[in-house]
Amino acid sequence: MDHAQQQRLGRRLRRMPGVRTLSRPVERRSGEFDLTYVREGTPGDTPLLIIPGGPGLASVLPYRGIRGAAVRRGFDVAMVEHRGVGLSRTDRTGADLPMAAMTVESVVGDLVAVLDDCGWERAVVYGSSYGGYLAQALGAWHPERVAAMVLDSASSGASGEDLRRRHLRRLFWNGDAPDTAAVASALRSLVADGTVSVADTGLVVPVAYELGGTGLVERLLAAVRRGRPRTWNRIRQLGESEVQRRHPYYMEFDLAGAISYRELGHVRPDGDPMDPHVLFDRQAEGFPEFAGQPVDLPAVLPTCTWPTTVLSGARDTRTVRPVARRTAEALPEGVLVPFENSAHSFLDFHPRVALTAARATANATHRRLPALAARMEGLPRPARSRALPLMLSASVTADRALAAVPVTRPS
């Protein structure tokens, strides 16, 4: 997508119903930019602030479907186009926002500004993945603005990464779980004879497991053993695409990713198998060094007294079950809802679960959800995600992106 095509798509997106802008500082003492957000629903219905993941996922274009579904469930919904992404990417001169403007504090300030612009004193806050970290930060700094919260596959920053690495190794290298023992044995054999590199284990196996469980991983390893590494290589390329390529108005990690390295935690690989940090370490050049997490979540969570639902898929390899359980247990009104056949981000891959959880949490009936998890998980899923396959594809063409935008009103 060239620059002219990007501009054309941007103009069309800004004409969509409910798309609004408000002035925000680029940094504390310099410049302003137009922060974009989208609001859909009926004023007076339950306010719902949805925060997608990333850093780098856009809000306006990828999530039209889920906003419409939320409105039908009685929500007045808002989503913010993250600073440095899509319609909020540039300042008023048209220049990209600087990486220095990418901070959790600034993004949370943007969220509060949108709550103010909507006239919402409090809202149900739904955060997915990195958006879950932002939701927790919003609750830590502005607890008076939160009525209830759903943490979907929510990141806990660097504080959860050791648990994540140990969990992945327990499953896929040690084979401690009954359903992964054969996978671990096959993987160790491929590494031992040099067929698969140690570094690639942490790049490929977690993605394959999320996509298709142990069955897919077993078939993948068997294919590699037979000298057919094409699918293995393709999965590795998918992961690399997430952070290497910019897909305008869908996924733009190149600026917002500064938050990941500077504040969420750049964990160095330790050289052992099944290390999920290899990819981000390879892409670290050009991003800031880790300076520390802006929120002490273990200290803050016990003070968050609103109803909170923590959604966790057993196949989630990014926010693993031990991290989700620790989060739920730290929250006075927290409930862990475990799903056995799901992976990362219900917002992206099972929106019916996401909105069912949001409604129950808004009504403070979230403690009933664990008993309903299997039934919820069995609800029909969309034929395809509206965001992530496009994000991970080799390219997002201008024609394809434009086709996804309805004609709304004349320019």
TORMARDREN-719536 format. One record per residue (C-alpha): residue in one letter; residue number from 1; x, y, z. Coordinates in Angstrom, 1 decimal, always signed. Layout:
// TORMARDREN-719536
+---+-----+--------+--------+--------+
: r :   k :     c1 :     c2 :     c3 :
+---+-----+--------+--------+--------+
: a : NUM :      X :      Y :      Z :
...
+---+-----+--------+--------+--------+
// end
This chain:
// TORMARDREN-719536
+---+-----+--------+--------+--------+
: r :   k :     c1 :     c2 :     c3 :
+---+-----+--------+--------+--------+
: m :   1 :   +0.0 :   +0.0 :   +0.0 :
: d :   2 :   +1.7 :   +3.2 :   -1.1 :
: h :   3 :   +1.3 :   +6.6 :   +0.5 :
: a :   4 :   -1.5 :   +7.8 :   -1.7 :
: q :   5 :   -3.5 :   +4.7 :   -1.1 :
: q :   6 :   -2.9 :   +5.0 :   +2.7 :
: q :   7 :   -4.2 :   +8.6 :   +2.6 :
: r :   8 :   -7.3 :   +7.5 :   +0.6 :
: l :   9 :   -8.1 :   +4.8 :   +3.1 :
: g :  10 :   -7.6 :   +7.2 :   +6.0 :
: r :  11 :  -10.0 :   +9.7 :   +4.5 :
: r :  12 :  -12.6 :   +7.0 :   +4.1 :
: l :  13 :  -12.2 :   +5.7 :   +7.6 :
: r :  14 :  -12.6 :   +9.2 :   +9.1 :
: r :  15 :  -16.0 :   +9.4 :   +7.4 :
: m :  16 :  -17.3 :   +6.3 :   +9.1 :
: p :  17 :  -20.2 :   +6.9 :  +11.5 :
: g :  18 :  -19.1 :   +7.5 :  +15.1 :
: v :  19 :  -15.4 :   +8.3 :  +14.3 :
: r :  20 :  -14.3 :  +11.4 :  +16.3 :
: t :  21 :  -11.1 :  +13.2 :  +17.1 :
: l :  22 :   -9.9 :  +15.2 :  +20.1 :
: s :  23 :   -6.7 :  +17.2 :  +20.7 :
: r :  24 :   -4.0 :  +15.5 :  +22.7 :
: p :  25 :   -0.4 :  +16.5 :  +23.6 :
: v :  26 :   +2.2 :  +14.6 :  +21.7 :
: e :  27 :   +4.4 :  +14.8 :  +24.8 :
: r :  28 :   +4.0 :  +16.7 :  +28.0 :
: r :  29 :   +5.4 :  +20.0 :  +26.8 :
: s :  30 :   +5.5 :  +19.8 :  +23.0 :
: g :  31 :   +2.9 :  +19.8 :  +20.2 :
: e :  32 :   -0.5 :  +18.3 :  +19.7 :
: f :  33 :   -2.1 :  +15.6 :  +17.5 :
: d :  34 :   -5.6 :  +14.5 :  +16.8 :
: l :  35 :   -6.4 :  +11.4 :  +18.7 :
: t :  36 :   -9.0 :   +9.4 :  +16.9 :
: y :  37 :  -11.6 :   +7.2 :  +18.5 :
: v :  38 :  -14.9 :   +5.6 :  +17.5 :
: r :  39 :  -18.1 :   +5.4 :  +19.5 :
: e :  40 :  -21.2 :   +3.4 :  +18.6 :
: g :  41 :  -24.4 :   +2.8 :  +20.5 :
: t :  42 :  -27.2 :   +4.6 :  +22.3 :
: p :  43 :  -26.3 :   +7.2 :  +25.0 :
: g :  44 :  -27.6 :   +5.8 :  +28.3 :
: d :  45 :  -26.7 :   +2.2 :  +27.5 :
: t :  46 :  -23.9 :   +0.6 :  +29.5 :
: p :  47 :  -20.6 :   +2.3 :  +28.7 :
: l :  48 :  -18.0 :   -0.1 :  +27.4 :
: l :  49 :  -14.4 :   +0.9 :  +26.6 :
: i :  50 :  -12.7 :   -1.8 :  +24.5 :
: i :  51 :   -8.9 :   -1.8 :  +24.4 :
: p :  52 :   -7.3 :   -4.1 :  +21.8 :
: g :  53 :   -3.8 :   -5.6 :  +22.0 :
: g :  54 :   -0.5 :   -4.9 :  +20.4 :
: p :  55 :   +1.1 :   -2.5 :  +21.0 :
: g :  56 :   +0.1 :   -1.6 :  +17.5 :
: l :  57 :   -3.3 :   -3.0 :  +16.8 :
: a :  58 :   -5.7 :   -0.4 :  +15.3 :
: s :  59 :   -9.3 :   +0.0 :  +16.6 :
: v :  60 :  -11.4 :   +1.8 :  +14.0 :
: l :  61 :  -11.2 :   -0.6 :  +11.0 :
: p :  62 :  -10.6 :   -4.1 :  +12.4 :
: y :  63 :  -13.3 :   -4.2 :  +15.0 :
: r :  64 :  -16.4 :   -2.9 :  +13.3 :
: g :  65 :  -18.1 :   -6.3 :  +13.7 :
: i :  66 :  -17.6 :   -6.6 :  +17.4 :
: r :  67 :  -18.8 :   -3.0 :  +18.0 :
: g :  68 :  -22.0 :   -3.7 :  +16.2 :
: a :  69 :  -22.5 :   -6.9 :  +18.3 :
: a :  70 :  -21.8 :   -5.0 :  +21.5 :
: v :  71 :  -24.4 :   -2.3 :  +20.6 :
: r :  72 :  -27.0 :   -5.1 :  +20.0 :
: r :  73 :  -26.2 :   -6.3 :  +23.6 :
: g :  74 :  -27.0 :   -3.0 :  +25.1 :
: f :  75 :  -23.6 :   -1.4 :  +25.2 :
: d :  76 :  -22.6 :   +2.1 :  +24.3 :
: v :  77 :  -19.1 :   +1.2 :  +23.1 :
: a :  78 :  -15.9 :   +3.3 :  +22.4 :
: m :  79 :  -12.6 :   +2.2 :  +21.1 :
: v :  80 :   -9.5 :   +4.4 :  +20.9 :
: e :  81 :   -7.1 :   +4.4 :  +17.9 :
: h :  82 :   -3.8 :   +4.0 :  +19.8 :
: r :  83 :   -1.4 :   +6.9 :  +19.5 :
: g :  84 :   +1.2 :   +6.1 :  +16.8 :
: v :  85 :   -1.2 :   +3.8 :  +15.0 :
: g :  86 :   -3.6 :   +4.3 :  +12.0 :
: l :  87 :   -5.7 :   +7.4 :  +12.3 :
: s :  88 :   -3.7 :   +8.5 :  +15.4 :
: r :  89 :   -0.3 :   +8.1 :  +13.9 :
: t :  90 :   +0.7 :  +11.6 :  +12.9 :
: d :  91 :   +0.9 :  +15.1 :  +14.4 :
: r :  92 :   -0.8 :  +18.1 :  +12.8 :
: t :  93 :   +2.1 :  +18.6 :  +10.4 :
: g :  94 :   +1.6 :  +15.1 :   +9.0 :
: a :  95 :   +4.8 :  +13.8 :  +10.7 :
: d :  96 :   +4.8 :  +10.5 :  +12.5 :
: l :  97 :   +4.7 :  +10.8 :  +16.3 :
: p :  98 :   +8.0 :  +10.3 :  +17.9 :
: m :  99 :   +8.8 :   +7.1 :  +19.9 :
: a : 100 :   +9.3 :   +9.3 :  +22.9 :
: a : 101 :   +5.5 :  +10.0 :  +22.9 :
: m : 102 :   +4.9 :   +6.2 :  +23.2 :
: t : 103 :   +4.4 :   +5.7 :  +26.9 :
: v : 104 :   +1.8 :   +3.8 :  +29.0 :
: e : 105 :   +1.1 :   +7.0 :  +30.9 :
: s : 106 :   +0.3 :   +8.9 :  +27.7 :
: v : 107 :   -1.9 :   +6.2 :  +26.4 :
: v : 108 :   -3.8 :   +5.9 :  +29.6 :
: g : 109 :   -4.2 :   +9.7 :  +29.5 :
: d : 110 :   -5.7 :   +9.3 :  +26.0 :
: l : 111 :   -8.2 :   +6.7 :  +27.3 :
: v : 112 :   -9.3 :   +9.0 :  +30.1 :
: a : 113 :   -9.7 :  +11.9 :  +27.7 :
: v : 114 :  -12.0 :   +9.7 :  +25.6 :
: l : 115 :  -14.0 :   +8.8 :  +28.7 :
: d : 116 :  -14.4 :  +12.5 :  +29.3 :
: d : 117 :  -15.3 :  +13.3 :  +25.8 :
: c : 118 :  -18.0 :  +10.6 :  +25.9 :
: g : 119 :  -19.3 :  +12.1 :  +29.1 :
: w : 120 :  -18.8 :   +8.8 :  +31.0 :
: e : 121 :  -17.9 :   +9.0 :  +34.7 :
: r : 122 :  -17.3 :   +5.3 :  +34.7 :
: a : 123 :  -17.2 :   +2.5 :  +32.2 :
: v : 124 :  -16.9 :   -1.3 :  +31.9 :
: v : 125 :  -13.3 :   -1.7 :  +30.6 :
: y : 126 :  -12.4 :   -4.6 :  +28.4 :
: g : 127 :   -8.7 :   -5.1 :  +27.7 :
: s : 128 :   -7.3 :   -7.8 :  +25.5 :
: s : 129 :   -3.6 :   -8.9 :  +25.7 :
: y : 130 :   -1.6 :   -5.6 :  +25.8 :
: g : 131 :   -4.9 :   -3.9 :  +26.1 :
: g : 132 :   -5.3 :   -5.8 :  +29.4 :
: y : 133 :   -2.2 :   -4.2 :  +30.7 :
: l : 134 :   -3.5 :   -0.8 :  +29.8 :
: a : 135 :   -6.8 :   -1.6 :  +31.5 :
: q : 136 :   -5.0 :   -2.5 :  +34.7 :
: a : 137 :   -2.9 :   +0.7 :  +34.5 :
: l : 138 :   -6.1 :   +2.7 :  +34.0 :
: g : 139 :   -7.6 :   +1.0 :  +37.1 :
: a : 140 :   -4.4 :   +1.7 :  +39.1 :
: w : 141 :   -4.2 :   +5.4 :  +38.2 :
: h : 142 :   -7.9 :   +6.2 :  +37.8 :
: p : 143 :   -9.9 :   +3.7 :  +39.8 :
: e : 144 :  -12.9 :   +6.1 :  +40.0 :
: r : 145 :  -13.4 :   +5.6 :  +36.2 :
: v : 146 :  -13.8 :   +1.9 :  +36.3 :
: a : 147 :  -17.2 :   +0.2 :  +36.9 :
: a : 148 :  -16.1 :   -3.3 :  +36.0 :
: m : 149 :  -13.3 :   -5.0 :  +34.0 :
: v : 150 :  -12.7 :   -7.9 :  +31.7 :
: l : 151 :   -9.1 :   -9.0 :  +31.4 :
: d : 152 :   -8.8 :  -11.1 :  +28.2 :
: s : 153 :   -5.5 :  -12.9 :  +27.9 :
: a : 154 :   -4.2 :   -9.9 :  +29.7 :
: s : 155 :   -0.5 :   -9.1 :  +29.7 :
: s : 156 :   +1.2 :   -8.5 :  +33.0 :
: g : 157 :   +4.4 :   -7.1 :  +31.5 :
: a : 158 :   +7.8 :   -8.4 :  +32.5 :
: s : 159 :   +6.5 :   -9.7 :  +35.8 :
: g : 160 :   +4.8 :  -12.6 :  +34.0 :
: e : 161 :   +7.6 :  -13.5 :  +31.6 :
: d : 162 :   +9.5 :  -16.0 :  +33.8 :
: l : 163 :   +6.2 :  -17.8 :  +34.5 :
: r : 164 :   +5.6 :  -17.9 :  +30.8 :
: r : 165 :   +9.0 :  -19.3 :  +29.8 :
: r : 166 :   +8.8 :  -22.0 :  +32.6 :
: h : 167 :   +5.3 :  -23.0 :  +31.5 :
: l : 168 :   +6.2 :  -23.4 :  +27.8 :
: r : 169 :   +9.3 :  -25.5 :  +28.7 :
: r : 170 :   +7.2 :  -27.6 :  +31.0 :
: l : 171 :   +4.8 :  -28.4 :  +28.2 :
: f : 172 :   +7.0 :  -28.7 :  +25.1 :
: w : 173 :  +10.5 :  -29.5 :  +26.3 :
: n : 174 :  +10.0 :  -31.5 :  +29.5 :
: g : 175 :   +6.6 :  -33.0 :  +28.4 :
: d : 176 :   +5.2 :  -32.8 :  +31.8 :
: a : 177 :   +1.5 :  -32.7 :  +30.6 :
: p : 178 :   +0.0 :  -35.9 :  +29.3 :
: d : 179 :   -1.0 :  -34.4 :  +26.0 :
: t : 180 :   +2.4 :  -32.9 :  +25.3 :
: a : 181 :   +4.7 :  -35.7 :  +26.3 :
: a : 182 :   +5.0 :  -37.1 :  +22.7 :
: v : 183 :   +5.4 :  -33.6 :  +21.2 :
: a : 184 :   +8.3 :  -32.8 :  +23.7 :
: s : 185 :  +10.0 :  -36.1 :  +22.9 :
: a : 186 :   +9.8 :  -35.5 :  +19.1 :
: l : 187 :  +11.0 :  -31.9 :  +19.5 :
: r : 188 :  +14.0 :  -32.9 :  +21.7 :
: s : 189 :  +15.0 :  -35.5 :  +19.0 :
: l : 190 :  +14.8 :  -32.9 :  +16.2 :
: v : 191 :  +17.0 :  -30.5 :  +18.2 :
: a : 192 :  +19.5 :  -33.2 :  +19.2 :
: d : 193 :  +20.2 :  -34.2 :  +15.6 :
: g : 194 :  +20.3 :  -30.6 :  +14.3 :
: t : 195 :  +17.2 :  -30.7 :  +12.2 :
: v : 196 :  +15.6 :  -27.9 :  +14.2 :
: s : 197 :  +17.5 :  -25.0 :  +15.8 :
: v : 198 :  +17.2 :  -24.3 :  +19.5 :
: a : 199 :  +16.1 :  -20.7 :  +18.7 :
: d : 200 :  +13.3 :  -21.8 :  +16.3 :
: t : 201 :  +11.6 :  -23.9 :  +18.9 :
: g : 202 :  +10.3 :  -20.8 :  +20.8 :
: l : 203 :   +9.3 :  -19.1 :  +17.5 :
: v : 204 :   +7.3 :  -21.9 :  +15.9 :
: v : 205 :   +5.9 :  -24.3 :  +18.4 :
: p : 206 :   +3.9 :  -21.8 :  +20.5 :
: v : 207 :   +2.3 :  -20.4 :  +17.3 :
: a : 208 :   +1.4 :  -23.8 :  +16.0 :
: y : 209 :   +0.0 :  -24.8 :  +19.3 :
: e : 210 :   -2.3 :  -21.8 :  +19.5 :
: l : 211 :   -3.4 :  -22.4 :  +15.9 :
: g : 212 :   -4.2 :  -26.1 :  +16.2 :
: g : 213 :   -3.2 :  -27.6 :  +19.6 :
: t : 214 :   -1.0 :  -30.6 :  +20.1 :
: g : 215 :   -2.4 :  -32.3 :  +17.0 :
: l : 216 :   -1.0 :  -29.6 :  +14.7 :
: v : 217 :   +2.3 :  -29.5 :  +16.5 :
: e : 218 :   +2.7 :  -33.3 :  +16.1 :
: r : 219 :   +1.9 :  -33.2 :  +12.4 :
: l : 220 :   +4.3 :  -30.3 :  +12.0 :
: l : 221 :   +7.2 :  -32.1 :  +13.7 :
: a : 222 :   +6.5 :  -35.2 :  +11.7 :
: a : 223 :   +6.7 :  -33.3 :   +8.5 :
: v : 224 :  +10.0 :  -31.7 :   +9.5 :
: r : 225 :  +11.3 :  -35.2 :  +10.3 :
: r : 226 :  +10.3 :  -36.3 :   +6.8 :
: g : 227 :  +12.3 :  -33.4 :   +5.3 :
: r : 228 :   +9.3 :  -31.2 :   +4.6 :
: p : 229 :  +10.0 :  -28.0 :   +6.6 :
: r : 230 :   +7.8 :  -25.6 :   +4.4 :
: t : 231 :   +5.0 :  -25.2 :   +7.0 :
: w : 232 :   +7.5 :  -24.9 :   +9.8 :
: n : 233 :   +9.2 :  -22.1 :   +8.0 :
: r : 234 :   +5.9 :  -20.4 :   +7.1 :
: i : 235 :   +4.8 :  -20.3 :  +10.7 :
: r : 236 :   +8.2 :  -18.8 :  +11.7 :
: q : 237 :   +7.6 :  -16.1 :   +9.0 :
: l : 238 :   +4.1 :  -15.3 :  +10.4 :
: g : 239 :   +5.6 :  -14.5 :  +13.8 :
: e : 240 :   +8.3 :  -12.4 :  +12.2 :
: s : 241 :   +5.7 :  -10.5 :  +10.1 :
: e : 242 :   +3.9 :   -9.3 :  +13.3 :
: v : 243 :   +6.8 :   -7.1 :  +14.3 :
: q : 244 :   +8.7 :   -6.6 :  +11.1 :
: r : 245 :   +6.0 :   -5.4 :   +8.7 :
: r : 246 :   +3.6 :   -2.4 :   +9.0 :
: h : 247 :   +0.0 :   -3.1 :   +7.9 :
: p : 248 :   -1.6 :   +0.4 :   +7.9 :
: y : 249 :   -4.8 :   +0.8 :   +9.8 :
: y : 250 :   -4.5 :   -2.8 :  +11.0 :
: m : 251 :   -1.2 :   -3.5 :  +12.8 :
: e : 252 :   +1.6 :   -0.9 :  +13.2 :
: f : 253 :   +4.2 :   -2.0 :  +15.6 :
: d : 254 :   +7.0 :   +0.2 :  +14.3 :
: l : 255 :   +6.1 :   +3.2 :  +16.6 :
: a : 256 :   +3.9 :   +1.8 :  +19.3 :
: g : 257 :   +6.3 :   -1.1 :  +19.9 :
: a : 258 :   +8.5 :   +1.3 :  +21.8 :
: i : 259 :   +6.2 :   +0.8 :  +24.7 :
: s : 260 :   +6.8 :   -3.0 :  +24.6 :
: y : 261 :  +10.6 :   -2.6 :  +24.8 :
: r : 262 :  +10.8 :   +0.4 :  +27.1 :
: e : 263 :   +8.0 :   -0.4 :  +29.6 :
: l : 264 :   +6.6 :   -3.9 :  +29.3 :
: g : 265 :   +9.9 :   -5.5 :  +29.4 :
: h : 266 :  +12.6 :   -6.7 :  +27.0 :
: v : 267 :  +13.6 :  -10.1 :  +28.4 :
: r : 268 :  +16.8 :  -11.4 :  +27.0 :
: p : 269 :  +16.8 :  -15.0 :  +25.6 :
: d : 270 :  +18.8 :  -17.4 :  +27.8 :
: g : 271 :  +19.9 :  -19.7 :  +25.0 :
: d : 272 :  +17.8 :  -22.7 :  +26.0 :
: p : 273 :  +15.0 :  -24.2 :  +24.0 :
: m : 274 :  +11.4 :  -22.9 :  +23.9 :
: d : 275 :  +12.4 :  -19.4 :  +24.7 :
: p : 276 :   +9.6 :  -17.1 :  +23.4 :
: h : 277 :  +11.8 :  -14.0 :  +23.6 :
: v : 278 :  +14.1 :  -14.7 :  +20.7 :
: l : 279 :  +11.9 :  -12.9 :  +18.1 :
: f : 280 :  +11.6 :   -9.7 :  +20.1 :
: d : 281 :  +15.3 :   -9.7 :  +20.9 :
: r : 282 :  +16.2 :   -9.9 :  +17.2 :
: q : 283 :  +14.0 :   -6.9 :  +16.5 :
: a : 284 :  +15.3 :   -4.8 :  +19.4 :
: e : 285 :  +17.6 :   -2.6 :  +17.4 :
: g : 286 :  +16.0 :   +0.8 :  +16.9 :
: f : 287 :  +13.7 :   +0.5 :  +19.9 :
: p : 288 :  +14.4 :   +2.0 :  +23.4 :
: e : 289 :  +16.1 :   +0.0 :  +26.1 :
: f : 290 :  +13.9 :   -1.4 :  +29.0 :
: a : 291 :  +13.5 :   +1.3 :  +31.6 :
: g : 292 :  +11.1 :   -0.4 :  +34.0 :
: q : 293 :   +7.4 :   -1.1 :  +34.3 :
: p : 294 :   +5.2 :   +1.9 :  +34.9 :
: v : 295 :   +2.8 :   +0.0 :  +37.2 :
: d : 296 :   +3.6 :   -2.4 :  +40.0 :
: l : 297 :   +0.7 :   -4.7 :  +39.3 :
: p : 298 :   +1.3 :   -7.2 :  +42.2 :
: a : 299 :   +0.9 :   -4.2 :  +44.5 :
: v : 300 :   -2.0 :   -2.6 :  +42.7 :
: l : 301 :   -4.3 :   -5.5 :  +41.9 :
: p : 302 :   -5.4 :   -6.1 :  +45.6 :
: t : 303 :   -6.8 :   -2.5 :  +45.6 :
: c : 304 :   -9.0 :   -3.0 :  +42.5 :
: t : 305 :  -12.4 :   -3.8 :  +44.1 :
: w : 306 :  -14.7 :   -3.8 :  +41.1 :
: p : 307 :  -16.0 :   -7.0 :  +39.4 :
: t : 308 :  -13.3 :   -8.4 :  +37.2 :
: t : 309 :  -13.4 :  -11.4 :  +34.9 :
: v : 310 :  -10.1 :  -13.0 :  +33.8 :
: l : 311 :  -10.5 :  -14.9 :  +30.6 :
: s : 312 :   -7.8 :  -17.6 :  +29.9 :
: g : 313 :   -7.4 :  -20.1 :  +27.1 :
: a : 314 :   -5.5 :  -23.2 :  +27.8 :
: r : 315 :   -3.7 :  -22.9 :  +24.5 :
: d : 316 :   -2.6 :  -19.3 :  +25.1 :
: t : 317 :   +1.2 :  -19.2 :  +24.9 :
: r : 318 :   +1.5 :  -15.4 :  +25.3 :
: t : 319 :   -0.4 :  -14.9 :  +28.6 :
: v : 320 :   -0.2 :  -18.4 :  +30.0 :
: r : 321 :   -2.6 :  -19.9 :  +32.5 :
: p : 322 :   -0.3 :  -19.5 :  +35.5 :
: v : 323 :   -0.2 :  -15.8 :  +34.8 :
: a : 324 :   -3.9 :  -15.5 :  +34.4 :
: r : 325 :   -4.5 :  -17.5 :  +37.6 :
: r : 326 :   -2.1 :  -15.3 :  +39.6 :
: t : 327 :   -3.9 :  -12.1 :  +38.3 :
: a : 328 :   -7.4 :  -13.5 :  +39.2 :
: e : 329 :   -6.3 :  -14.5 :  +42.7 :
: a : 330 :   -4.8 :  -11.1 :  +43.4 :
: l : 331 :   -8.1 :   -9.3 :  +42.6 :
: p : 332 :  -10.7 :   -9.1 :  +45.5 :
: e : 333 :  -13.6 :   -9.5 :  +43.0 :
: g : 334 :  -11.6 :  -11.4 :  +40.4 :
: v : 335 :  -12.9 :  -14.6 :  +38.8 :
: l : 336 :  -10.8 :  -16.8 :  +36.5 :
: v : 337 :  -12.8 :  -18.3 :  +33.6 :
: p : 338 :  -10.7 :  -21.1 :  +32.0 :
: f : 339 :  -11.3 :  -22.4 :  +28.5 :
: e : 340 :   -9.8 :  -25.6 :  +27.4 :
: n : 341 :  -10.0 :  -25.3 :  +23.6 :
: s : 342 :   -9.1 :  -21.6 :  +23.1 :
: a : 343 :   -5.9 :  -19.7 :  +22.6 :
: h : 344 :   -5.0 :  -16.0 :  +22.9 :
: s : 345 :   -7.5 :  -13.1 :  +22.7 :
: f : 346 :  -11.2 :  -13.9 :  +22.7 :
: l : 347 :  -11.8 :  -10.4 :  +21.4 :
: d : 348 :  -10.1 :  -11.4 :  +18.2 :
: f : 349 :  -11.0 :  -15.1 :  +17.9 :
: h : 350 :  -14.2 :  -15.6 :  +19.8 :
: p : 351 :  -16.1 :  -12.4 :  +20.2 :
: r : 352 :  -19.3 :  -14.0 :  +21.5 :
: v : 353 :  -17.3 :  -15.2 :  +24.5 :
: a : 354 :  -15.9 :  -11.7 :  +24.9 :
: l : 355 :  -19.3 :   -9.9 :  +24.9 :
: t : 356 :  -20.9 :  -12.6 :  +27.1 :
: a : 357 :  -18.2 :  -12.0 :  +29.7 :
: a : 358 :  -18.5 :   -8.2 :  +29.4 :
: r : 359 :  -22.3 :   -8.3 :  +29.9 :
: a : 360 :  -22.0 :  -10.7 :  +32.9 :
: t : 361 :  -19.3 :   -8.6 :  +34.5 :
: a : 362 :  -21.2 :   -5.4 :  +34.0 :
: n : 363 :  -24.1 :   -7.0 :  +35.8 :
: a : 364 :  -21.9 :   -8.3 :  +38.6 :
: t : 365 :  -22.9 :  -11.9 :  +37.7 :
: h : 366 :  -19.4 :  -12.9 :  +36.6 :
: r : 367 :  -19.0 :  -15.5 :  +39.3 :
: r : 368 :  -21.4 :  -17.7 :  +37.3 :
: l : 369 :  -19.1 :  -17.7 :  +34.3 :
: p : 370 :  -16.7 :  -20.5 :  +35.2 :
: a : 371 :  -19.5 :  -23.0 :  +35.3 :
: l : 372 :  -20.6 :  -21.8 :  +31.9 :
: a : 373 :  -17.2 :  -21.8 :  +30.2 :
: a : 374 :  -17.7 :  -25.0 :  +28.2 :
: r : 375 :  -21.1 :  -23.8 :  +26.9 :
: m : 376 :  -19.6 :  -20.3 :  +26.0 :
: e : 377 :  -16.7 :  -21.9 :  +24.2 :
: g : 378 :  -19.1 :  -23.9 :  +22.1 :
: l : 379 :  -20.8 :  -20.9 :  +20.8 :
: p : 380 :  -20.3 :  -20.3 :  +17.0 :
: r : 381 :  -17.1 :  -18.6 :  +16.2 :
: p : 382 :  -16.7 :  -16.1 :  +13.3 :
: a : 383 :  -15.6 :  -17.7 :  +10.0 :
: r : 384 :  -12.4 :  -15.8 :  +10.3 :
: s : 385 :  -10.9 :  -13.1 :  +12.6 :
: r : 386 :  -11.4 :   -9.6 :  +11.4 :
: a : 387 :   -8.0 :   -8.5 :  +12.5 :
: l : 388 :   -5.2 :  -11.0 :  +13.1 :
: p : 389 :   -5.1 :  -13.1 :   +9.9 :
: l : 390 :   -4.8 :   -9.8 :   +8.0 :
: m : 391 :   -2.2 :   -8.6 :  +10.4 :
: l : 392 :   -0.1 :  -11.8 :   +9.9 :
: s : 393 :   -0.6 :  -12.1 :   +6.2 :
: a : 394 :   +2.2 :  -11.4 :   +3.7 :
: s : 395 :   +0.5 :   -8.1 :   +2.8 :
: v : 396 :   -2.7 :   -6.2 :   +3.2 :
: t : 397 :   -3.6 :   -4.6 :   -0.1 :
: a : 398 :   -5.2 :   -1.2 :   -0.5 :
: d : 399 :   -8.1 :   -2.7 :   -2.4 :
: r : 400 :   -8.7 :   -5.3 :   +0.3 :
: a : 401 :   -8.6 :   -2.8 :   +3.0 :
: l : 402 :  -10.9 :   -0.3 :   +1.2 :
: a : 403 :  -13.4 :   -3.1 :   +0.5 :
: a : 404 :  -13.8 :   -3.6 :   +4.2 :
: v : 405 :  -14.9 :   +0.0 :   +4.8 :
: p : 406 :  -18.6 :   +0.8 :   +4.2 :
: v : 407 :  -19.4 :   +3.9 :   +2.2 :
: t : 408 :  -20.9 :   +6.2 :   +4.9 :
: r : 409 :  -21.4 :   +9.8 :   +3.9 :
: p : 410 :  -20.0 :  +12.0 :   +1.1 :
: s : 411 :  -16.8 :  +13.8 :   +1.6 :
+---+-----+--------+--------+--------+
// end
